[in-house]
Amino acid sequence: MHMLMIVVVIAIAWCVRSLENIPQTTNHRICWVSRWQRSLFLFLFPPLLLFSNAIALLCMGSQDMMGTWHTGKFSYVFALCYLLTSILFGIYLAYKGWISVQSARNNPQIQLADQKIRLLTTGALFAGQIGFWQPELVISQGLIKSLSAEQLETVLAHEQGHHYYRDTFWFFWLGWVRKFTAWLPNTNILWQELVDLRELRADAYATSQVDPLLLAESLLLVASNPPVTSDMCCAAVNSYGVQRLEQRIEALLSPQETLETKQKLHYPAWNQFLFALLPLIIVFFHR
């Protein structure tokens, strides 16, 4: 019976990810709220279902009965290995994030526009929040020298948006989910969609303080520089590809959507995820 639970849950998780038509569009007129909530639900629901099923199997043990069906050791060991593997992935990613934080803290701290920042001694154009719940702003010497004071202000405003929404913290956990569910369909597509919307949200936050045209100009200036570190513990102004940059520029230059609409990128209602906890109910029918 436990093996049947595993097969059914994996099938449901696979179908949720594969049968849905994942939007691969850069059309700025599509509602940001709908894109964010839909993509986050499709990204998180399958792993949450798999997790709750594995926990339920561990709670039920390996030598009992569920109704009239016998249970076996294989499903118990399978669930235990799945949970341990995902935990090990989390520890590994946390260690990599800690290394990035320590590397950032090795740089000198200076005052820039009433903000404390870490100065990265490189000619590359880089600005990003590095850390977890309380990230530090890291800016390269190359960026300070290449941008005007007004352009630098737009970059700082964008990074303030990442700090306001705690993007480094939440995307660390989303990156962990991405790591141990890479075998599910559309994982990378949904990840890129969420990163796109994260950047659009930070841009929208910045445009409440600075000129959007100036921000678009700053983005173009740093577009040729690749991200310095991982998206999972870093939210950098230049963490995008060409297609993502085009989408951001289009959104900044377009008057079609109001700022208020763009900023309402809230997380989906948690009651949508209650169905993922159904395997835990089965524990009560176990003896």
N, C-alpha and C positions, 0 to 999 in steps of 0.2 A: 504493500500500500504506500509506503514511503517513497519508493521509486516512482510510483504513479504520480505522487505529488510533485516530485522533482521534474518529471517530464512535462506535466501540465503547466507548471509555473514557467519553465524555460520556454515552452511554446507560446504562452501568453506574452512574456517579455519580448520574445522575438517578433511576434505579430504586431505588438504596439509600436515597435521601432520600424518595422519593414512595411506594414500595410498602410501606414499614414503617409500622405504625400508631403514630405518635408519641403517647405518653401525654400528654394535656392534662388531668391530674387534679391536684387538690390534696389528695387523700386521704393523710393522714399515715401511714396503716398500711402503705402500699406501701413495700417495702424501699428505703431511701435508697441503699444500695450499688448495687442493680440499676439504679435510675433514673440515677444518676451515670455508671456505666460504659457503659450502653447509649446514653445521650444523647451522651456524649463521643465514643463510637465513631462514631455516625451523623453527628456534626458534623465529625469530622476525617478519616474514611476517604475520602470523595469528593474533597476538595481534595488530599489526599496522593496519591491515584491520578492526578489531573489533573497535579499537579506532576511526579511521576515520569515520566509519559508525555511531558510537554513536555521534560524533561531528556533523555530517551531520544531524542527526535526531534532535538534539537540535537546530541547526540553522533553521531548517524548522518549528519548533514549533509544536503545537498540534491542531490548529483549522483552518488550511488552506487547499489548494488543490494542488495536484501534477498531472498535466494533467487533466484527468477526474475522478481521484480517490480522495476520501475523506481520510483525515488523522484522527487519534484518539489520545486520551490522553495516552492510555496504553503504546504505543511504546515510547512516549516522556518520560514518567516516568521511563520506563525500561532503556532507554539510560542514563538518568540522574543518576539513582541508580548505573548503571555499572561504570560510570566515577567517581562518588563519592566514591564507594567502592575501586576502584583501587588507588585513591588518598589517602584514609585512610591507605591502605596497605603501600604505599610509606612513609607516615608520621611515621607509626609504625616502619618500617625497618630503617628509618633515625634515629629515637630515639634510637633504639637498637645499631645502629652503633655509635651514639654519646656517648652512655654509654661505649662502648668498647674503644673508643678513650680516654675518660676521665680516664678510668681504666688504660690504658697504660701510660698516662701522670702522673699518681700518682707514677710511678716507677722512681728511680733515673736515671739521664742521665750521661753516661760516654763516654769516647773516646776509640774506638776500631779500630785498623788498619786504622787510619785517617778518621774514620766515627763516627758520634755521634749516639749513640744507647740508648735505654731504657733497663735497666737491670731488668729482671724479677727474683725475688727472689724465685726460685723454683728449685727443683732437676730434674724436667721434662726436656726433650730435646725439646726445642722449639726455632724457629727463624721465624719471619714473619713481613711483612709490615702491620701495622694497621692504618687505616684512610681512607680518601677519595682521593682527588686530590693530596694532599701533605702528604702521610702517613709517619709514623715514624717506624723505624726499632726497633723491640723488640726481645731481645735475652735472654734466661734464663741462670742462673748461671750453671745449670746442663749441658747445651750444651757446654759452655766455658770450663768447667772442663773435659768433656768427650772427646772432639775432640782435635786433635793436631792443631798446628798453620796452617799447610797446609790444613787440612780438614776444619777448620773454614773459611779459605779464600774462599774455594769453596762454602760454604753456603752463605757467604756474596755476592759472585758473582751472585749466583742464585737469591737472594733477590734484587740485583741491577737490574736484568732483570725485575722483577715485577714492580719495581719503574719506570724503563725506559718506559715500555708499559702502565703505569697507570692502572695496573690490578685491584687494589682495587676500583678505581673510576668506571671503566666500568663494573666490575662484581657486583657492588652494584646495578646498573640499570638493568643488566641482571637478578640478583636475584629478583628484584622487578617484572619484567616481569614473571619470573617463579612462583612467589607467586600468582598473580591474574589470571594466565592461567593454574593453576595446573589441572583444569578439562579437558584440551585438551589432546589428546593422545600423548605419547612419550615425554612429557615435561621433566620428570626426566632423560630419556635416553639422550636427547639432552643437558641438563644441564651438566650431567656427561661427555659427549663428549667434551664440551667446556672447562670444568675444566681440563680435561686431556690435551687438546691442549695448554691451558694456561701454565701448568706446563712444558710441552715439550718445549714450546717457551722460557720459563725462563731458562731451562736447556741448550738450544742451545745458548742463550746469554752468559751464564756462561762459556761454553766450548770455547768461543773465548778468554777467559782470563786465564782459569785454565785447568788442566789435566782432561779430561772426566772420566778416570778411578778413579781418586781421588774423583771426585764428586759422582760417583756411590757408592763408598765405604762409603762416608758420608751419602748418602741417606739410605743405609742399616743400618747404626748405629742408625739412628733416626726413623726407620720404625715402631717400636713397640709403639711409642707414638702417641696418638690421637690428632687431632687439638684442640687448646685451645679455639678458638672462631670461629665465623661464616665465611664461605667463602665469604660472601657478602661485608665485610669490612676488610677482612684479607686475605693476600696471604702468606701462611706459607709453609716452605720447607717440612713439614710432613703432608700436607693436601691431603692425598690419602689413598686408600685402598690397599689391597694386589695386586689386578689385575692391578691397576694403577701404582703401584711401579714396577711391572714386565715389564710393557710397557716402563717406563722411563729408567730402567736399560738396557733393550734391545736396546733402541734407542741410549743410551750413548756408549754402547759397540760395536754397529754395524758400520762397515765402508761403508754400502751400500748407505747411503745418505750423501751428502755434507752439511756442516754447512750452506752454503748460501741458500740451498733449505729449510732447516728447519726454517730459520729466516724469510722467506717471508710469514708469517702468517698475511696477511693484512686483513682488513675488506672488505666484498664484495662491489662491485660498488653500489652506492646508487640508480642508475637508475633501479636496479632490484626491488626496493621497490615502484616504481611509481604506479604499478597496485593496490597496497594497498590503494592508495588515490582516487581511482575511485568513491567511494561513495560521496566524496565531490563535484564531478562534477554534481551529481544529484540535488544539491541545486539550481543550475541555472534554473532547469526546474520546480521549486516549486513556487507557488504563493499563 
